[in-house]
Amino acid sequence: MVKAASLFSQLLAHFPRMEFARLVVKHRAERAAKGFTCWTQFVAMLFCQMARADSLREICHGLSSCLGKLVHLGVGEAPNKSTLGYANKHRPAALYEDLFWTALERFRGQGALGARRHKLENANYRVVKRRKVPRRGNVLRDEIIRLTGVGAAEKCPYDLRRIVVWDERNQREIVLLTNHLEFGATMIAAIYKDRWQIELFFKALKQNRKIKTFVGTSENALRIQIWTALIALLLLKWLHHLSKAGWSLSNLAAMLRLNLFTYRDLIEWIHNPFGSPPIVPDGPEQLLFSFADSGQPNSVRG
C-alpha cells in the first residue's frame, strides 16, 4: 500500500506536536512571532540536515519545490530565506537542545535505540593495592593494578590505576583505567565523564557528515544547526538499529536523502529499500458499466 505521507513526514512523527508545543512555551520561542512558527523552522532545519542543503537558499528552494507535499509535514508554505535566517538568529537554540534530549530519552525508553552490544573481555590483571574510596559519591573501587596478560610485562611494565564508578543514569558500573596515580578518584571520574561527552559529540558530527557549511553566522544560528544535526543523527541511529537490510549508517543516510518525499511505509522501506511499491494506492475496486449502443455493449470505467 502506498503511504499517504512521505518518509520525511513519518520521521517528523517521532516529535509529537503537543510535546513540541510545550517546549516552545517553556522557552518562549514564539515570542513576538509573526506567523512563522517554530515547527516550520524545525522542519526547515531538519530538512537542511537530511537533504544536506548547504545554504538557506537551498533549504527554502528545496521545500518550495515540494510545496504540494508540505501539508503532510504540518507546514502551510515554505519559508523564505530572510524569515528563516532571522528566526535562526533570534529564536532560542535551547529549544533544539531540549528537543534532542527529550527525544533521546523517549527512544531509550522504547528500547529502540542503542548500539548492538558485544561482550568484551575486561584485561587480565593483579591488584597491587586497594585505595580508600570517598564515603560520598559514585566511586565504588580505587585500585592499583598490574597487567598479567600475555606480553603485558613488555608492553606495559608499570602499574595502572583501576577506578570503578557507578553510572546512576544508566544503572551500570563503568571501569576507568589510567596511569595517573596522584589525582583523587572523584576528580579522575569527572575528567573522564567530561572527556567522553566531548568524544561523543565530535564522533557524532564526524559520522553524520551533515555540517560541511554553516547556514548562519551568529552563535545562536550555529547552535541550532548543530543541535538539528544531532537530532538528524538520532533519527538515523534509530532507523539503523531497526533495519534488517544490513546496510551501513552512511548508506542509510544517503538513501534517505534521495527518498525524503517518497511515499513508502518507513519501516518497510528500511527493511527493503529497493523493493517497488504499488503503482496505484489501494482503494475501492473500479466497476465496469455496460451501455447499449446499436445493440453492441461497450465497457467503460466509472
URFENCOR-V558884 format. One record per residue. N is the residue number from 0. PSI is psi in degrees with one decimal (NA if undefined). OMEGA is omega as a letter, one per 40 degrees, with the letter a starting at -180 (* if undefined). Layout:
# URFENCOR-V558884
n=N psi=PSI omega=OMEGA
n=N psi=PSI omega=OMEGA
This chain:
# URFENCOR-V558884
n=0 psi=135.2 omega=i
n=1 psi=128.4 omega=i
n=2 psi=148.9 omega=i
n=3 psi=7.7 omega=i
n=4 psi=148.2 omega=a
n=5 psi=169.0 omega=i
n=6 psi=-39.3 omega=i
n=7 psi=-41.5 omega=i
n=8 psi=-39.2 omega=i
n=9 psi=-29.5 omega=i
n=10 psi=-42.1 omega=i
n=11 psi=-23.6 omega=i
n=12 psi=-14.8 omega=i
n=13 psi=3.9 omega=i
n=14 psi=85.0 omega=a
n=15 psi=135.6 omega=a
n=16 psi=-36.5 omega=i
n=17 psi=-40.6 omega=i
n=18 psi=-43.5 omega=i
n=19 psi=-42.2 omega=a
n=20 psi=-37.5 omega=i
n=21 psi=-38.8 omega=i
n=22 psi=-36.2 omega=i
n=23 psi=-44.1 omega=i
n=24 psi=-42.1 omega=a
n=25 psi=-41.6 omega=a
n=26 psi=3.3 omega=a
n=27 psi=44.3 omega=a
n=28 psi=-20.4 omega=a
n=29 psi=22.6 omega=i
n=30 psi=127.6 omega=a
n=31 psi=22.3 omega=i
n=32 psi=147.4 omega=a
n=33 psi=64.3 omega=i
n=34 psi=-18.0 omega=a
n=35 psi=106.4 omega=a
n=36 psi=158.7 omega=i
n=37 psi=-30.7 omega=i
n=38 psi=-43.9 omega=i
n=39 psi=-40.4 omega=i
n=40 psi=-44.7 omega=i
n=41 psi=-44.5 omega=i
n=42 psi=-43.4 omega=a
n=43 psi=-43.4 omega=a
n=44 psi=-32.1 omega=i
n=45 psi=-36.6 omega=i
n=46 psi=-38.8 omega=i
n=47 psi=-43.1 omega=a
n=48 psi=-47.6 omega=a
n=49 psi=-36.4 omega=a
n=50 psi=-4.1 omega=a
n=51 psi=45.9 omega=i
n=52 psi=139.8 omega=a
n=53 psi=1.0 omega=a
n=54 psi=165.2 omega=i
n=55 psi=-36.2 omega=i
n=56 psi=-44.1 omega=i
n=57 psi=-38.0 omega=i
n=58 psi=-52.7 omega=a
n=59 psi=-41.4 omega=i
n=60 psi=-37.3 omega=i
n=61 psi=-42.0 omega=i
n=62 psi=-35.5 omega=i
n=63 psi=-35.7 omega=a
n=64 psi=-13.8 omega=i
n=65 psi=28.8 omega=a
n=66 psi=-40.9 omega=a
n=67 psi=-18.2 omega=a
n=68 psi=-3.1 omega=a
n=69 psi=-23.4 omega=a
n=70 psi=-30.5 omega=i
n=71 psi=-11.1 omega=i
n=72 psi=-0.2 omega=a
n=73 psi=21.7 omega=a
n=74 psi=128.9 omega=a
n=75 psi=-45.6 omega=i
n=76 psi=157.8 omega=a
n=77 psi=142.9 omega=i
n=78 psi=159.9 omega=i
n=79 psi=166.4 omega=a
n=80 psi=-46.8 omega=a
n=81 psi=-39.4 omega=a
n=82 psi=-44.9 omega=i
n=83 psi=-41.5 omega=i
n=84 psi=-40.9 omega=i
n=85 psi=-42.3 omega=i
n=86 psi=-42.2 omega=i
n=87 psi=-29.7 omega=a
n=88 psi=-34.4 omega=a
n=89 psi=-25.7 omega=a
n=90 psi=143.1 omega=a
n=91 psi=126.9 omega=i
n=92 psi=-19.3 omega=i
n=93 psi=-25.9 omega=i
n=94 psi=-44.2 omega=a
n=95 psi=-34.5 omega=i
n=96 psi=-46.7 omega=i
n=97 psi=-39.2 omega=i
n=98 psi=-39.7 omega=i
n=99 psi=-51.6 omega=a
n=100 psi=-35.5 omega=i
n=101 psi=-45.8 omega=i
n=102 psi=-39.0 omega=i
n=103 psi=-44.5 omega=i
n=104 psi=-37.3 omega=i
n=105 psi=-43.9 omega=i
n=106 psi=-43.5 omega=i
n=107 psi=-39.3 omega=i
n=108 psi=-30.5 omega=i
n=109 psi=-6.4 omega=a
n=110 psi=23.0 omega=a
n=111 psi=17.1 omega=a
n=112 psi=140.3 omega=i
n=113 psi=150.3 omega=i
n=114 psi=150.2 omega=i
n=115 psi=112.0 omega=a
n=116 psi=143.4 omega=i
n=117 psi=139.6 omega=a
n=118 psi=128.2 omega=a
n=119 psi=148.1 omega=i
n=120 psi=113.0 omega=i
n=121 psi=137.8 omega=a
n=122 psi=156.3 omega=i
n=123 psi=135.7 omega=a
n=124 psi=166.6 omega=i
n=125 psi=133.0 omega=i
n=126 psi=120.8 omega=i
n=127 psi=-38.8 omega=a
n=128 psi=141.4 omega=i
n=129 psi=125.7 omega=a
n=130 psi=153.8 omega=a
n=131 psi=134.9 omega=i
n=132 psi=154.3 omega=i
n=133 psi=146.2 omega=i
n=134 psi=-36.9 omega=i
n=135 psi=150.9 omega=a
n=136 psi=-171.0 omega=a
n=137 psi=11.5 omega=i
n=138 psi=122.7 omega=a
n=139 psi=-39.8 omega=a
n=140 psi=146.7 omega=i
n=141 psi=107.5 omega=a
n=142 psi=147.1 omega=i
n=143 psi=124.9 omega=a
n=144 psi=164.2 omega=i
n=145 psi=125.1 omega=i
n=146 psi=139.8 omega=a
n=147 psi=6.9 omega=a
n=148 psi=175.4 omega=a
n=149 psi=124.3 omega=i
n=150 psi=0.0 omega=a
n=151 psi=-35.5 omega=a
n=152 psi=-31.3 omega=i
n=153 psi=-40.3 omega=a
n=154 psi=-31.7 omega=a
n=155 psi=79.2 omega=a
n=156 psi=14.3 omega=a
n=157 psi=165.4 omega=a
n=158 psi=151.0 omega=i
n=159 psi=166.6 omega=i
n=160 psi=127.2 omega=a
n=161 psi=115.3 omega=a
n=162 psi=128.3 omega=i
n=163 psi=123.3 omega=i
n=164 psi=156.5 omega=i
n=165 psi=124.3 omega=i
n=166 psi=99.5 omega=a
n=167 psi=-36.5 omega=a
n=168 psi=-43.3 omega=a
n=169 psi=3.2 omega=i
n=170 psi=58.7 omega=a
n=171 psi=161.6 omega=i
n=172 psi=143.3 omega=i
n=173 psi=130.0 omega=a
n=174 psi=125.5 omega=i
n=175 psi=137.0 omega=a
n=176 psi=125.7 omega=a
n=177 psi=159.5 omega=i
n=178 psi=9.6 omega=i
n=179 psi=114.4 omega=a
n=180 psi=-1.4 omega=a
n=181 psi=-44.0 omega=a
n=182 psi=156.4 omega=i
n=183 psi=154.2 omega=a
n=184 psi=-37.9 omega=a
n=185 psi=-40.0 omega=i
n=186 psi=-42.5 omega=i
n=187 psi=-42.0 omega=i
n=188 psi=-41.0 omega=a
n=189 psi=-40.1 omega=i
n=190 psi=-44.1 omega=i
n=191 psi=-37.1 omega=i
n=192 psi=-47.3 omega=i
n=193 psi=-42.3 omega=a
n=194 psi=-39.7 omega=a
n=195 psi=-37.9 omega=i
n=196 psi=-39.3 omega=i
n=197 psi=-43.2 omega=i
n=198 psi=-45.2 omega=a
n=199 psi=-40.2 omega=a
n=200 psi=-51.6 omega=a
n=201 psi=-30.7 omega=i
n=202 psi=-41.6 omega=i
n=203 psi=-44.0 omega=i
n=204 psi=-39.2 omega=a
n=205 psi=-44.2 omega=a
n=206 psi=-38.4 omega=a
n=207 psi=-34.7 omega=i
n=208 psi=41.3 omega=a
n=209 psi=-18.0 omega=a
n=210 psi=83.3 omega=i
n=211 psi=-34.0 omega=i
n=212 psi=153.8 omega=i
n=213 psi=141.0 omega=a
n=214 psi=8.3 omega=i
n=215 psi=166.0 omega=a
n=216 psi=-18.4 omega=a
n=217 psi=158.4 omega=i
n=218 psi=-40.7 omega=a
n=219 psi=-42.4 omega=i
n=220 psi=-38.2 omega=i
n=221 psi=-40.8 omega=i
n=222 psi=-40.5 omega=i
n=223 psi=-43.4 omega=a
n=224 psi=-38.6 omega=i
n=225 psi=-44.3 omega=a
n=226 psi=-36.0 omega=i
n=227 psi=-28.9 omega=i
n=228 psi=-40.6 omega=i
n=229 psi=-34.6 omega=i
n=230 psi=-42.4 omega=i
n=231 psi=-41.2 omega=i
n=232 psi=-40.0 omega=i
n=233 psi=-44.3 omega=i
n=234 psi=-42.6 omega=i
n=235 psi=-41.0 omega=i
n=236 psi=-38.9 omega=i
n=237 psi=-47.0 omega=i
n=238 psi=-42.5 omega=a
n=239 psi=-36.9 omega=i
n=240 psi=-38.1 omega=a
n=241 psi=-27.1 omega=a
n=242 psi=142.1 omega=i
n=243 psi=5.0 omega=a
n=244 psi=-17.8 omega=i
n=245 psi=24.6 omega=a
n=246 psi=163.9 omega=a
n=247 psi=162.1 omega=i
n=248 psi=-38.1 omega=a
n=249 psi=-38.6 omega=i
n=250 psi=-38.2 omega=i
n=251 psi=-45.2 omega=i
n=252 psi=-41.9 omega=a
n=253 psi=-44.0 omega=a
n=254 psi=-37.8 omega=i
n=255 psi=-38.1 omega=i
n=256 psi=-37.4 omega=a
n=257 psi=-11.9 omega=a
n=258 psi=22.4 omega=a
n=259 psi=-38.5 omega=a
n=260 psi=24.3 omega=i
n=261 psi=138.3 omega=a
n=262 psi=87.5 omega=i
n=263 psi=156.1 omega=i
n=264 psi=125.9 omega=a
n=265 psi=-46.5 omega=a
n=266 psi=-41.9 omega=i
n=267 psi=-37.6 omega=a
n=268 psi=-43.0 omega=a
n=269 psi=-23.2 omega=i
n=270 psi=-34.8 omega=a
n=271 psi=74.5 omega=a
n=272 psi=-22.0 omega=a
n=273 psi=4.6 omega=i
n=274 psi=147.8 omega=a
n=275 psi=125.0 omega=i
n=276 psi=162.1 omega=i
n=277 psi=145.4 omega=a
n=278 psi=-37.1 omega=a
n=279 psi=133.4 omega=i
n=280 psi=148.7 omega=i
n=281 psi=140.9 omega=a
n=282 psi=-175.0 omega=i
n=283 psi=140.3 omega=i
n=284 psi=135.3 omega=a
n=285 psi=143.5 omega=a
n=286 psi=153.3 omega=i
n=287 psi=130.3 omega=i
n=288 psi=139.3 omega=i
n=289 psi=133.7 omega=i
n=290 psi=141.1 omega=i
n=291 psi=128.7 omega=i
n=292 psi=105.4 omega=a
n=293 psi=33.5 omega=i
n=294 psi=-2.3 omega=a
n=295 psi=118.3 omega=a
n=296 psi=135.9 omega=i
n=297 psi=138.4 omega=i
n=298 psi=127.6 omega=i
n=299 psi=155.5 omega=i
n=300 psi=135.0 omega=i
n=301 psi=NA omega=*
